[in-house]
Amino acid sequence: MRITNQMMINSSIANIQTNKSQINTMDTQLSTQKKINKPSDDPIIAIRALRLRSSLDQVTQYINKNIPDASSWLSVTHDALDQSYNIVSQLYSYCNQGATDSYSPSERNTIVETLNKLKDSFYTQGDVDYAGRYVFTGYATDKPLTYQSDADAKDVDYTITQNFTRDALSSKTVYTNAYSNDDIMNLSVKKDANGKIITPNVQTVHRLQLAYSEVDANGTFKITDSQGNTASITKNTDGTISVTDADGNAVTGVTTNTDANGNITGVTGNFFSDGSGNAVTVSFTSDTNYIPGDDEIVINSQVGEVLLGENVYKQLYASDGFSFTYRKDNFAKGDLNPVMYYDCVDNNPDNAGVVYTKKTEDIEYNINFSQKLKVNTEANEVFNMYLGRDIDDLITSVNNVIDIEAQLEKVEGMLKQDIYSDKDSQSKLNSIKEGLTKQNELAKEEMKNRFEYCVGTMQGYQEQASLAKADAGNRMTRLNLTKSRLTEQKTNFTNLKSENEDIDLEEVVVGYSAAQLVYNASLTAASKVIQQTLLDFL
């Protein structure tokens, strides 16, 4: 093949352009410190760079945002749980002292005030928040655990359904032949049918304690046993009582019960099983010392408890599953929001019929690739509603002793008054004093037993708080370990990204110098090849 001048010229120009392009590429690398500046420069490096940058961005998000946010949430939770544990420990200490009957009469008023304050402080810990979000209320982070003011609780009206097992069944001590202030003022001595003087005594009755006291007295109480038998007992405002089944139909075969004055006291029917085939009676009372019959269910709406007769108690214990539905609309500041604990129906006209179903609600943070961490602890895991009820029972027993001692002091004062100086009055007052003395001994024993009982329950609440605190601590440890691993990963990804994208400066400078020499040589060579002749000027 004949090599023409044009071919040599074209070849020289191509070499110059190639060398110039190489110089431009290296010049760009030197100025940007990057191997490539567009994907077409090196598709493999470009793809690898995208993956490394994405991973590095994710790791940075975890380290700089997600993990600090989760850590702060857990820190607030852990501090609140620690405070809760300390409060329960104080309650435990007071109960221990009370169980040994080490409180003097002058200390009893103080202990009542202290117990109330500790109870309020305990539930206040459930209202702590992080960044405006309440940490113990599940996904309802905009709602506190307790009502913050009477105004907040004013329009709250719920129908609450509580599900029970046999573990919820408890007992209480009631007094028989107890003296009241009216008995003292009227010099009324307790006597039996034969006219013999009798002294107060105590009896244990079975009960089911509701979560709230002062529930709606004129409303519907729905009871469902383990077999699904349901009776809705409504105490109407006119004093009458009606009973309906699960479908809302009136229950047949129901007998209305009345007292000696003709007042309706309850109903009797076969809407429940007592285990012995006898009809069950459902009645209402405001007497805290009421003793139910063997086949009787008694509702005391004021103190929020259901008294159970012996046969009913045995049946419920054997069935191990039942529910009780009631209405409460007189909430106040400091009361617990029932939605956080139970299935509820909103009765407020603005939200009438809205159903709240209690579910476990986890709040999770993405803290690593394909790894989530639960940060929230729900209120019912720590802030047991029945701690408050136990404290209320304890306070009631202490106040009972205080009241009886006040009655004794009153009787002793009356014995010294001229108006009661006659033999008959003195005899009656001495009989009442004797009865009150016995009643006081019984009340002190009950108070001691109640303190002793609460020693055990407070241990249980301590354990709940301790387990929750330990769980939060374990999650914080996991979070810190994850952060350490991610920090190491970030360093690795940064190094890999640098190795993939960044130039070797020394290598590029040497290459650039070499390219400059080649370029200059190509220019020199081309200048000799492309010689001007006379023809170039024609």
Backbone torsions as a table, in degrees:
resi	resn	phi	psi	omega
1	MET	NA	134.5	180.0
2	ARG	-81.9	124.5	177.4
3	ILE	-89.7	116.2	-177.3
4	THR	-92.3	167.5	175.9
5	ASN	-62.6	-36.4	-179.0
6	GLN	-64.9	-38.1	178.4
7	MET	-64.6	-42.3	178.8
8	MET	-66.0	-37.6	178.6
9	ILE	-64.4	-47.2	-179.9
10	ASN	-60.7	-41.4	179.5
11	SER	-64.4	-40.7	-179.9
12	SER	-66.0	-42.9	178.6
13	ILE	-62.3	-41.2	179.7
14	ALA	-63.0	-42.3	178.9
15	ASN	-63.9	-41.4	178.7
16	ILE	-61.3	-45.7	-179.7
17	GLN	-63.6	-42.1	178.7
18	THR	-61.7	-47.6	-179.4
19	ASN	-65.1	-38.0	177.6
20	LYS	-64.6	-41.7	178.3
21	SER	-61.9	-41.4	178.9
22	GLN	-63.2	-41.7	177.5
23	ILE	-62.8	-43.1	179.4
24	ASN	-61.1	-41.9	179.3
25	THR	-61.5	-47.4	-179.3
26	MET	-68.4	-34.2	177.0
27	ASP	-63.1	-41.2	176.4
28	THR	-64.0	-42.5	178.1
29	GLN	-61.3	-40.5	179.1
30	LEU	-66.0	-37.2	-178.7
31	SER	-76.4	-34.5	-177.9
32	THR	-97.7	-17.2	-175.9
33	GLN	63.3	20.5	-179.4
34	LYS	-119.0	147.4	179.7
35	LYS	-70.0	-39.6	-179.3
36	ILE	-129.0	152.6	178.2
37	ASN	-124.8	-6.2	171.6
38	LYS	-150.3	151.1	-175.3
39	PRO	-53.2	-35.0	-177.2
40	SER	-66.4	-18.4	178.2
41	ASP	-60.6	-41.5	178.4
42	ASP	-163.3	95.3	-176.5
43	PRO	-56.7	-36.9	-178.6
44	ILE	-65.5	-47.3	177.7
45	ILE	-63.5	-37.1	-179.2
46	ALA	-63.7	-45.7	179.6
47	ILE	-64.0	-45.5	178.9
48	ARG	-62.1	-37.7	179.3
49	ALA	-64.7	-40.9	178.5
50	LEU	-61.8	-43.0	179.8
51	ARG	-65.6	-44.5	-179.6
52	LEU	-65.7	-40.2	178.9
53	ARG	-65.8	-40.2	177.7
54	SER	-62.3	-45.8	179.1
55	SER	-64.1	-40.7	-179.7
56	LEU	-66.4	-38.5	177.5
57	ASP	-64.0	-41.4	178.9
58	GLN	-64.1	-46.7	179.7
59	VAL	-60.8	-42.0	178.5
60	THR	-62.8	-39.9	176.9
61	GLN	-62.2	-44.1	178.6
62	TYR	-61.3	-46.5	-174.4
63	ILE	-72.7	-42.9	-171.9
64	ASN	-88.4	-21.2	-175.7
65	LYS	-125.4	-63.8	-171.4
66	ASN	-61.5	-51.1	-176.9
67	ILE	-65.4	-45.8	176.3
68	PRO	-59.4	-38.5	179.1
69	ASP	-65.7	-46.2	178.4
70	ALA	-63.7	-40.0	-179.6
71	SER	-63.9	-41.5	179.1
72	SER	-65.3	-42.0	177.5
73	TRP	-59.6	-48.6	-178.8
74	LEU	-66.1	-34.1	179.1
75	SER	-65.1	-45.2	176.7
76	VAL	-61.5	-43.3	179.2
77	THR	-62.1	-47.0	-177.9
78	HIS	-62.6	-41.7	178.8
79	ASP	-63.0	-42.5	179.0
80	ALA	-64.7	-40.5	178.7
81	LEU	-66.4	-36.8	177.6
82	ASP	-64.1	-43.6	177.2
83	GLN	-64.0	-40.3	179.2
84	SER	-62.2	-43.2	178.7
85	TYR	-61.3	-42.2	179.9
86	ASN	-64.3	-39.0	178.8
87	ILE	-64.9	-45.3	178.6
88	VAL	-63.8	-34.6	177.2
89	SER	-63.7	-39.1	175.9
90	GLN	-64.4	-42.7	177.6
91	LEU	-61.6	-41.1	177.6
92	TYR	-60.2	-41.8	179.6
93	SER	-63.8	-43.6	178.1
94	TYR	-63.3	-38.7	178.9
95	CYS	-66.8	-38.2	176.6
96	ASN	-60.7	-43.6	178.7
97	GLN	-64.9	-42.7	-179.9
98	GLY	-65.7	-33.0	-179.4
99	ALA	-66.4	-22.7	177.0
100	THR	-97.1	7.4	178.7
101	ASP	55.0	45.6	-176.8
102	SER	-95.0	1.3	178.8
103	TYR	-87.7	130.4	177.4
104	SER	-80.3	160.9	177.6
105	PRO	-52.9	-36.8	-178.3
106	SER	-71.5	-21.2	-178.8
107	GLU	-87.0	-13.0	-172.4
108	ARG	-67.9	-40.2	176.3
109	ASN	-62.9	-38.5	178.8
110	THR	-65.1	-42.2	-178.8
111	ILE	-65.7	-35.8	176.5
112	VAL	-61.0	-47.2	179.0
113	GLU	-63.2	-41.5	-179.4
114	THR	-64.7	-44.6	-179.8
115	LEU	-61.8	-40.7	178.0
116	ASN	-63.0	-43.5	-179.6
117	LYS	-66.0	-41.5	178.7
118	LEU	-65.3	-38.7	177.1
119	LYS	-61.2	-47.5	179.2
120	ASP	-62.6	-40.8	-179.7
121	SER	-64.8	-36.8	179.8
122	PHE	-60.6	-51.8	-177.3
123	TYR	-73.1	-24.0	176.0
124	THR	-62.1	-32.0	177.6
125	GLN	-61.8	-24.7	177.8
126	GLY	-74.5	-5.1	-179.0
127	ASP	-100.6	4.6	-178.5
128	VAL	-65.3	151.8	-177.9
129	ASP	-135.1	161.3	174.0
130	TYR	-129.0	119.4	179.5
131	ALA	54.8	39.9	178.1
132	GLY	80.8	5.9	179.6
133	ARG	-114.4	125.9	178.2
134	TYR	-72.8	129.0	-167.0
135	VAL	-87.3	-14.0	-175.6
136	PHE	-108.8	9.8	-173.6
137	THR	-113.5	30.6	176.9
138	GLY	62.5	-140.9	178.7
139	TYR	-75.0	-13.0	177.1
140	ALA	-81.2	59.1	-174.5
141	THR	-71.5	-8.7	178.2
142	ASP	-91.7	-0.9	-178.1
143	LYS	-118.4	132.9	176.2
144	PRO	-75.2	166.2	179.1
145	LEU	-71.3	-38.7	179.7
146	THR	-113.7	157.3	175.9
147	TYR	-73.7	128.2	-171.4
148	GLN	-79.2	-17.8	179.6
149	SER	-157.4	164.9	176.6
150	ASP	-64.0	-32.3	178.8
151	ALA	-64.4	-39.9	178.5
152	ASP	-64.9	-32.8	-176.6
153	ALA	-90.8	-7.4	-170.4
154	LYS	-57.4	-47.4	-173.7
155	ASP	-99.8	13.8	-179.3
156	VAL	-79.8	129.7	-177.3
157	ASP	-149.8	109.5	-176.4
158	TYR	-125.7	147.6	163.1
159	THR	-99.4	119.6	-170.0
160	ILE	-109.3	135.0	175.3
161	THR	-114.6	119.7	176.9
162	GLN	-108.8	130.2	174.9
163	ASN	-98.9	134.3	-175.0
164	PHE	-123.6	153.4	167.4
165	THR	-119.2	177.4	-178.8
166	ARG	-61.1	-23.6	178.9
167	ASP	-63.6	-22.3	-179.1
168	ALA	-80.1	-14.2	179.8
169	LEU	-72.2	132.4	-178.9
170	SER	-137.3	-170.3	-179.8
171	SER	-138.2	164.6	176.1
172	LYS	-146.2	159.0	178.3
173	THR	-98.3	127.8	175.8
174	VAL	-116.9	155.2	-176.9
175	TYR	-102.1	138.7	173.7
176	THR	-109.5	143.0	178.9
177	ASN	57.4	33.8	-179.2
178	ALA	-76.7	148.0	179.1
179	TYR	-90.2	138.7	176.3
180	SER	-110.4	173.4	176.9
181	ASN	-62.5	-35.2	177.6
182	ASP	-63.8	-40.5	177.6
183	ASP	-60.2	-40.7	-179.2
184	ILE	-66.4	-47.0	-177.7
185	MET	-66.2	-32.6	-179.6
186	ASN	-92.1	2.6	-177.9
187	LEU	52.8	44.1	-176.8
188	SER	-92.4	109.6	-179.1
189	VAL	-90.3	135.7	-179.8
190	LYS	-72.9	125.7	179.9
191	LYS	-136.7	153.7	176.9
192	ASP	-86.1	-173.8	-176.9
193	ALA	-62.8	-23.5	179.8
194	ASN	-92.7	4.9	179.1
195	GLY	83.2	8.1	179.1
196	LYS	-83.9	136.1	-179.8
197	ILE	-66.6	132.2	178.9
198	ILE	-122.2	151.9	-178.3
199	THR	-108.0	158.2	179.1
200	PRO	-60.5	153.4	177.5
201	ASN	-146.6	178.0	-179.2
202	VAL	-125.4	157.7	176.7
203	GLN	-146.6	144.1	179.4
204	THR	-94.7	131.9	177.5
205	VAL	-124.4	152.6	177.6
206	HIS	-82.6	148.3	179.9
207	ARG	-150.4	161.4	171.0
208	LEU	-123.0	114.8	-174.9
209	GLN	-91.0	124.7	175.8
210	LEU	-76.1	164.8	-179.3
211	ALA	-70.2	-24.6	-176.4
212	TYR	-127.2	149.7	168.5
213	SER	-96.2	173.3	178.7
214	GLU	52.4	49.1	175.2
215	VAL	-81.5	169.8	-174.2
216	ASP	-61.0	112.9	-179.1
217	ALA	-73.8	-34.3	178.6
218	ASN	-105.2	73.5	-178.2
219	GLY	-154.3	-164.6	-176.9
220	THR	-106.1	130.6	175.3
221	PHE	-113.9	114.6	-178.0
222	LYS	-103.5	126.0	179.7
223	ILE	-116.4	129.1	178.5
224	THR	-126.9	125.6	179.7
225	ASP	-90.0	-179.6	-174.9
226	SER	-66.9	-20.7	178.6
227	GLN	-87.1	-1.1	179.7
228	GLY	88.4	3.7	176.0
229	ASN	-69.2	128.0	-175.6
230	THR	-125.7	136.6	173.3
231	ALA	-134.9	126.5	175.4
232	SER	-102.6	111.2	-177.1
233	ILE	-102.5	117.5	-177.4
234	THR	-111.4	121.7	173.1
235	LYS	-92.8	106.9	-175.5
236	ASN	-76.6	159.5	-178.1
237	THR	-63.3	-24.9	179.1
238	ASP	-85.0	5.0	178.0
239	GLY	94.8	-12.3	178.8
240	THR	-78.0	161.9	-179.1
241	ILE	-127.6	132.1	176.6
242	SER	-123.0	150.8	-177.5
243	VAL	-128.6	130.4	176.3
244	THR	-127.8	158.7	178.7
245	ASP	-90.1	-169.8	-176.6
246	ALA	-62.8	-26.1	-179.6
247	ASP	-91.8	1.9	179.9
248	GLY	86.8	6.9	178.9
249	ASN	-85.7	144.5	178.4
250	ALA	-62.4	133.5	179.8
251	VAL	-78.5	129.1	179.5
252	THR	-86.4	161.9	177.6
253	GLY	73.1	24.0	-179.0
254	VAL	-97.8	132.5	178.1
255	THR	-103.9	130.3	177.2
256	THR	-86.6	129.7	-178.1
257	ASN	-101.4	139.6	178.7
258	THR	-129.8	156.7	176.7
259	ASP	-90.0	-171.5	-176.2
260	ALA	-63.8	-23.7	-179.3
261	ASN	-93.7	4.1	179.4
262	GLY	85.7	6.1	179.0
263	ASN	-79.4	137.8	179.5
264	ILE	-72.2	126.4	-177.8
265	THR	-111.5	-21.2	-178.0
266	GLY	173.4	-170.4	-179.4
267	VAL	-134.7	152.5	177.8
268	THR	-125.8	133.4	179.2
269	GLY	-170.7	173.9	-179.3
270	ASN	-96.7	44.6	179.1
271	PHE	-87.8	-8.6	174.2
272	PHE	-136.0	161.7	173.6
273	SER	-100.3	132.7	174.2
274	ASP	-100.2	3.5	178.9
275	GLY	85.7	-7.5	-178.3
276	SER	-124.0	3.0	178.7
277	GLY	85.0	-1.6	179.2
278	ASN	-83.9	151.7	176.5
279	ALA	-67.5	142.8	-179.4
280	VAL	-97.4	138.1	177.0
281	THR	-103.5	131.2	173.5
282	VAL	-113.3	122.5	-177.9
283	SER	-137.6	174.4	-178.0
284	PHE	-123.7	148.8	178.3
285	THR	-152.3	157.8	171.0
286	SER	-117.1	2.2	-178.8
287	ASP	-83.3	114.8	-178.5
288	THR	-70.4	-12.0	178.9
289	ASN	-108.4	22.0	-179.6
290	TYR	-68.7	138.0	178.0
291	ILE	-113.6	112.8	-176.9
292	PRO	-74.5	155.4	172.6
293	GLY	-73.6	169.9	-175.6
294	ASP	-60.0	-32.6	-177.1
295	ASP	-112.6	37.9	-172.3
296	GLU	-124.4	141.1	169.8
297	ILE	-114.8	123.6	-175.4
298	VAL	-121.2	126.1	-178.3
299	ILE	-102.2	122.0	172.9
300	ASN	-111.0	97.4	-174.7
301	SER	-70.1	-27.4	-177.0
302	GLN	-64.6	-49.2	-178.7
303	VAL	-93.1	-5.3	177.1
304	GLY	69.7	52.3	178.7
305	GLU	-144.2	155.2	178.1
306	VAL	-118.9	116.9	179.2
307	LEU	-86.1	140.5	-174.8
308	LEU	-122.5	129.3	172.7
309	GLY	-67.5	165.0	-173.2
310	GLU	-57.8	-46.7	-178.0
311	ASN	-68.2	-39.8	178.5
312	VAL	-64.5	-42.5	178.3
313	TYR	-58.6	-47.0	-178.7
314	LYS	-61.8	-40.8	-179.3
315	GLN	-66.4	-44.6	179.1
316	LEU	-65.7	-38.5	178.8
317	TYR	-63.8	-40.7	-179.5
318	ALA	-70.6	-36.7	-176.9
319	SER	-75.3	-31.0	175.3
320	ASP	53.8	48.3	176.7
321	GLY	171.9	114.8	179.8
322	PHE	-163.3	165.6	-179.3
323	SER	-136.7	158.7	-179.1
324	PHE	-138.5	126.0	-178.8
325	THR	-116.4	132.5	-177.9
326	TYR	-149.8	169.2	-177.9
327	ARG	-113.3	140.7	175.1
328	LYS	-138.0	129.5	-177.3
329	ASP	-135.9	6.5	-177.8
330	ASN	-112.1	51.9	179.2
331	PHE	-70.7	156.0	-179.9
332	ALA	-139.3	173.3	178.2
333	LYS	-54.9	134.0	179.8
334	GLY	91.0	-14.3	178.0
335	ASP	-68.8	146.7	179.0
336	LEU	-76.9	140.4	177.2
337	ASN	-72.7	116.5	-175.5
338	PRO	-65.9	-22.7	-179.1
339	VAL	-61.4	-27.0	-179.7
340	MET	-75.8	-10.5	-174.0
341	TYR	-124.9	-33.3	-168.9
342	TYR	-135.1	164.7	170.1
343	ASP	-71.1	130.9	-175.9
344	CYS	-136.5	155.0	171.0
345	VAL	-121.0	127.8	-178.9
346	ASP	-78.5	124.1	179.4
347	ASN	-101.3	-2.2	178.6
348	ASN	-63.6	133.6	-177.6
349	PRO	-53.1	-31.6	-179.4
350	ASP	-71.2	-25.0	-177.7
351	ASN	-129.5	23.5	-171.7
352	ALA	-52.4	127.1	176.3
353	GLY	91.8	-6.6	179.4
354	VAL	-67.5	128.6	-176.7
355	VAL	-102.7	130.3	174.5
356	TYR	-110.5	117.1	179.3
357	THR	-105.0	122.0	-177.7
358	LYS	-71.0	120.5	177.2
359	LYS	-134.1	156.7	173.4
360	THR	-72.8	126.3	-174.5
361	GLU	-126.3	106.0	-178.8
362	ASP	-92.0	135.8	172.1
363	ILE	-106.8	119.4	-173.1
364	GLU	-121.5	148.1	174.3
365	TYR	-114.4	139.2	169.5
366	ASN	-77.5	114.0	-175.6
367	ILE	-114.0	-4.2	179.0
368	ASN	-166.1	172.9	177.7
369	PHE	-59.6	118.4	179.2
370	SER	58.7	29.3	179.5
371	GLN	-133.0	126.5	177.5
372	LYS	-117.8	154.7	178.6
373	LEU	-132.8	125.6	174.9
374	LYS	-73.1	130.8	-177.9
375	VAL	-110.4	-19.2	-172.7
376	ASN	-96.7	149.2	170.8
377	THR	-116.5	126.8	-176.1
378	GLU	-82.3	152.2	-173.5
379	ALA	-56.1	-41.6	-175.9
380	ASN	-71.1	-9.1	175.4
381	GLU	-79.2	-20.7	-174.8
382	VAL	-128.4	-54.2	-171.9
383	PHE	-87.8	70.5	-178.5
384	ASN	-59.2	125.4	-178.1
385	MET	-61.0	-29.3	-174.7
386	TYR	-80.8	-7.5	170.4
387	LEU	-61.1	-44.4	178.0
388	GLY	-63.4	-38.9	179.4
389	ARG	-66.8	-39.1	177.1
390	ASP	-63.4	-42.0	178.2
391	ILE	-64.6	-38.3	177.4
392	ASP	-61.6	-43.2	177.0
393	ASP	-61.1	-41.2	-179.8
394	LEU	-63.5	-44.8	179.6
395	ILE	-64.7	-38.4	177.8
396	THR	-60.5	-43.3	-179.5
397	SER	-66.8	-37.7	177.7
398	VAL	-67.3	-45.7	179.3
399	ASN	-62.2	-32.9	178.5
400	ASN	-62.8	-42.7	176.9
401	VAL	-64.3	-43.0	179.1
402	ILE	-59.5	-44.0	-178.8
403	ASP	-65.3	-43.9	-178.6
404	ILE	-65.5	-40.4	177.9
405	GLU	-64.7	-34.2	175.6
406	ALA	-66.8	-39.1	177.4
407	GLN	-64.5	-41.7	177.6
408	LEU	-61.3	-43.4	178.8
409	GLU	-62.8	-37.1	179.2
410	LYS	-65.8	-43.5	179.0
411	VAL	-63.8	-43.6	178.9
412	GLU	-61.9	-34.8	175.9
413	GLY	-68.5	-39.9	179.1
414	MET	-64.7	-35.7	178.8
415	LEU	-60.6	-25.0	-177.8
416	LYS	-93.3	-6.1	-178.6
417	GLN	-85.6	143.3	-178.5
418	ASP	-61.8	-33.7	-176.2
419	ILE	-63.0	-22.6	-179.8
420	TYR	-113.6	25.7	-175.9
421	SER	-81.0	-14.6	-179.5
422	ASP	-67.5	158.4	-173.3
423	LYS	-59.9	-42.7	-176.8
424	ASP	-65.1	-45.4	179.7
425	SER	-64.3	-41.3	179.2
426	GLN	-62.9	-40.6	179.6
427	SER	-64.1	-44.3	179.8
428	LYS	-65.2	-43.9	-179.8
429	LEU	-64.1	-38.3	177.6
430	ASN	-66.2	-37.4	176.4
431	SER	-65.3	-41.9	177.6
432	ILE	-64.9	-41.1	178.5
433	LYS	-60.8	-42.6	178.8
434	GLU	-61.2	-44.1	178.5
435	GLY	-64.3	-42.5	178.9
436	LEU	-66.1	-35.2	177.6
437	THR	-62.2	-44.0	176.2
438	LYS	-64.4	-43.0	179.5
439	GLN	-62.0	-38.0	179.7
440	ASN	-66.9	-39.8	177.6
441	GLU	-62.8	-42.6	178.5
442	LEU	-64.8	-41.1	-179.2
443	ALA	-66.1	-40.1	177.3
444	LYS	-64.1	-40.1	178.5
445	GLU	-65.7	-41.9	177.2
446	GLU	-63.9	-42.0	177.7
447	MET	-60.4	-44.8	178.1
448	LYS	-61.4	-43.9	179.2
449	ASN	-65.1	-37.9	179.5
450	ARG	-65.7	-42.8	175.5
451	PHE	-60.4	-43.0	-179.7
452	GLU	-63.6	-41.1	177.0
453	TYR	-61.3	-42.6	-177.9
454	CYS	-71.0	-20.1	173.1
455	VAL	-59.1	-45.6	179.2
456	GLY	-67.5	-44.2	-179.2
457	THR	-65.8	-39.0	178.5
458	MET	-65.1	-33.8	174.1
459	GLN	-61.5	-40.1	177.1
460	GLY	-64.1	-42.9	178.4
461	TYR	-67.4	-35.5	174.4
462	GLN	-59.8	-44.2	-179.2
463	GLU	-63.1	-42.0	177.1
464	GLN	-58.1	-49.6	-179.3
465	ALA	-64.1	-39.8	-179.6
466	SER	-65.1	-44.5	179.1
467	LEU	-63.3	-42.7	179.2
468	ALA	-64.6	-41.3	178.6
469	LYS	-64.4	-42.6	178.9
470	ALA	-63.9	-40.6	178.9
471	ASP	-63.0	-44.8	177.7
472	ALA	-62.7	-40.4	177.3
473	GLY	-63.1	-40.8	177.9
474	ASN	-63.3	-40.0	178.7
475	ARG	-67.1	-36.1	175.8
476	MET	-64.7	-39.0	177.5
477	THR	-63.8	-45.8	176.7
478	ARG	-58.9	-40.2	-179.4
479	LEU	-64.6	-43.1	179.5
480	ASN	-65.8	-39.3	177.2
481	LEU	-64.3	-41.9	177.9
482	THR	-63.3	-40.4	178.2
483	LYS	-61.9	-41.3	178.6
484	SER	-62.4	-45.2	179.1
485	ARG	-63.6	-41.1	-179.4
486	LEU	-67.6	-36.3	176.7
487	THR	-61.1	-41.4	176.8
488	GLU	-66.2	-41.3	177.6
489	GLN	-62.9	-39.2	179.3
490	LYS	-61.4	-41.9	177.4
491	THR	-62.1	-43.8	180.0
492	ASN	-64.5	-45.9	179.6
493	PHE	-63.6	-38.2	178.2
494	THR	-63.3	-43.4	178.7
495	ASN	-65.3	-44.0	179.0
496	LEU	-63.6	-41.0	177.8
497	LYS	-62.4	-42.5	179.0
498	SER	-64.8	-43.9	178.7
499	GLU	-63.0	-35.1	-177.7
500	ASN	-77.1	-37.7	-171.4
501	GLU	-105.3	-37.5	-171.7
502	ASP	-81.1	147.0	-179.8
503	ILE	-79.8	160.1	167.3
504	ASP	-89.5	102.8	-170.6
505	LEU	-56.2	-45.3	-178.7
506	GLU	-61.1	-43.5	-179.1
507	GLU	-64.5	-43.6	-178.1
508	VAL	-68.5	-38.7	179.2
509	VAL	-63.0	-43.9	177.3
510	VAL	-62.3	-45.3	179.3
511	GLY	-63.0	-38.1	179.4
512	TYR	-64.7	-42.5	177.9
513	SER	-62.8	-43.4	178.5
514	ALA	-63.2	-42.1	179.4
515	ALA	-63.1	-37.6	177.7
516	GLN	-63.1	-42.9	178.6
517	LEU	-62.9	-45.1	179.5
518	VAL	-63.1	-40.5	-179.1
519	TYR	-64.2	-47.1	179.6
520	ASN	-63.2	-38.3	178.3
521	ALA	-64.9	-39.6	179.3
522	SER	-66.0	-35.9	176.9
523	LEU	-66.1	-42.8	178.7
524	THR	-62.6	-45.6	-179.7
525	ALA	-63.0	-42.0	-179.1
526	ALA	-65.5	-36.2	-179.5
527	SER	-64.9	-29.9	178.5
528	LYS	-80.7	-33.6	179.7
529	VAL	-72.0	-42.6	-175.8
530	ILE	-93.3	78.1	178.6
531	GLN	-88.0	137.2	176.9
532	GLN	-75.0	137.6	175.8
533	THR	-122.5	177.7	179.0
534	LEU	-61.6	-30.6	-179.2
535	LEU	-64.2	-26.9	179.7
536	ASP	-66.2	-18.2	-177.7
537	PHE	-104.2	-0.4	178.8
538	LEU	-86.1	NA	NA
